[in-house]
Amino acid sequence: TLADLADDAAALLQALGVDSAHLLGHVMGGMVAQLIAIRHPERARSLCFISAGAHQGIHGDIPFDSLADRLRLPQDRARHIEERLARNRAAASKGFALDDEADRVLMGDIYDRSGFDADAYVREELRKIGAILSAGDRRPGLGKLRIPAAVLQGDVDPLTPLEVGREAAAAIPGAEFVFVKGLGHDLPAGVWPLIARTVQRTARRVSDTA
């Protein structure tokens, strides 16, 4: 579950001797970051997330013919990379430059490190979807947070619509909402400086209010 992932992350911070951290997450990682702040508030100094809703369900339209199509990926390495790239591009940003060759290298590295197995991949995707669908409404918990927070959301994300990001920001007292024109469900290099500035600005608010 997402709660398990949040608890694992909090336990890792404890094991590393890190009392608290500035949290940043994208999509499912953003949902996990929310839960770390909710379930382990002593571990969260600030919270930033991107393209992540705050309540149960998968938002927007999955840009594939069916869920089965989303889960299937070829076992062959070259075909796997091209299929994964095509899927990513279906939900990609339209306001930032995309680097197909760099993404091919990244996907190839992931394929090689994971020892990709097509059946295992389907099971993993089903677990992720199940975790998101069963996570429940995080808005009441977010409403109890008293830490600096920021939510970044694009307007061309087919899986996390703009209003879902606005709704998540509205659930957190004092949260900043950062609208990112042209951002989809990915993180192209062109948006990295904005993310870094937002995280830095949010982290400084901890010092300002301490």
N, C-alpha and C positions, 0 to 999 in steps of 0.2 A: 504494500500500500504506500501512498504518498507519505502517510504518517511514519511508516517504518523508515523510509528514506530520510525524513527529517530527523528522526531520533538517531539514526546512524551518523548523520552529519554532526549533530550536537555531541554525540559520544566521541567522535573523532577530534573535535575541538578540545574536548576535555582531556583526551589521551595525549594530545600535542601540547597541553599546558596553555592553551589559548582561552583566556577567560571569556572574551567576546569578540565579535567580528562584524565588519560591514558586509552585509549579504547582497549578492547580485545573482539573479537567475534569469534564464531565457526559456520561455514556453513552459514545459513541464518542470524545468529547473526553477522557474519563477514561482510555480505552485509550491514546490518543496521549500523554497526560501520563505514564502509566506508562512508555511507551517512551522518552520524553525522558529520564526519570530513569535508565533502564537503559542507553540507548545513549550518553547525554551526561551522565554523573553530575556533571561539573564545572559544569553549567548548573543543577542542581537543588538548591535550598536546603531545600525541604520539598515534600511531595507530598500533595495531597488530591484525592479523586475521589468521584463520586456515581453510583450506579446503573451501575457498570461492572465486568464480570467480568475475570478475569485469565488466561483460557485460551481456546483456539480454540472458535469456534462462536457461535451465537446462542441464548441461553438463554431458557427460559420459553416461553410460548405467544403467537404473534402473533395478536391478537384480530380477525382478519379471515378471511373465507372461504377465501382463497387468496393466494399471493404476488402474483399478477396484480392482484387487487383492491387490494393494498397499494400497488402501483406506479402504478395509474391515478389520475389526477386530472383534473377537467374543465379545459378551456382557458378557458372563460368565467369572468371574475373573480369574480362573485358566487357562482356555484356552486362554484368552486374553494375559496373561503374557507369556505363552509358544510361542504363535504366534509372539508376539512382539519381543521376544528374538531371534527367528529364523530369522526374517526379519533383525534385527540389525546385526546378525552374517553374513548375506549374503554380507554385505558391510564392515565387520569389519577388523581391523588390523590383519596382519599376522606376524608381527615382534615383537609383545608384548603379554605378558600373558593376557588372558581374564578370568574374574571371573564371571561365570554364576550365582552363588548363590547371589553374591552381586548385580548383575544386576536384578535378580528376585525380590529381596527386594526393590530396587529402583523403578522398574516398578509397583510393588504392591502398594507402597506408592503413586505414581502418580495416579494410578487407584483410590485409596481410596480418595485422596484429591479432585480429579476432579469430582467425582460422575459420572464415565464414562457412556456416552450415545453413542451408536454405530452410530446413525444417525448424531448426533451433531459432532462426530469425523470426519465423512466424509466431512461435510460442512467446518470444520476447516482446514482440509488438502487441500481442494479445494481452500480455501482462500489463504493459504500459497503458493500453486503452482501458482495461479493467480498473487499474489504479486511479485513473482520472475520473472515470464514471462513478466510482464508489467513494470518492473523496469527500463529498458533501459540500455544504455551503460554508465557506471560510469568512464570509463578510462579518458575522457577529464577532468572531475572534479578532479580525483585523480592526474592528471598531474599538477594541480595547487597547490597541497599541499606543504607546506614548514615546515613539522614537521617530526621528526624521525618516521620511520615505519619499520615493519618487517612482512614478510609473511611466514607462515609455511605450508608446503605441503608434503603429503606422496606420495608414488609411487604405492600403491595398493588400491587407492580410486576409486571405479568404478563410482562414481557420480561427483567427481571433479578431473579430470585427472591431472597428474603432470604438463603438459604444460599450463593448465589453471592457476595454481598457479604461475608459472613462468611469465606468461603474466601479471597477476595482479601486481606482484612485479615490473615488468619492467615499468608499467604505473606510478609509484610513484617515483619522483626524490629522489635518494639516499636511496631507500628502501633496506633492507637486505632480501635476500631470504634464508630461512632455509629449506634444504631438509631433510625429516625425513623418513629414510628407513623403510619400513614395516608398515607405518601408513595408515590406511584406513579412513573410513568416521566417525569414532568414536573417543573417547578420553580415551583410557585405562590408568590406573594409571601409567604405566611405562613411559608414555610420559609427565606426569605432571611436573617433574623436568626440562625438556628441555623447556617447555612452560614458566615456572617461570623464568628461566635464561634469556630467550629471552626477556620477558617483562621487566625484571630488566635492562638488557643491553640497551634496546631501551629507557627506561625512563631516564637512566643516560645520554643518548645523549642530552636530553633536557637541562640538567645542563651544559654539556660540551659546548653547542652552545649558551647558554644564554648570 
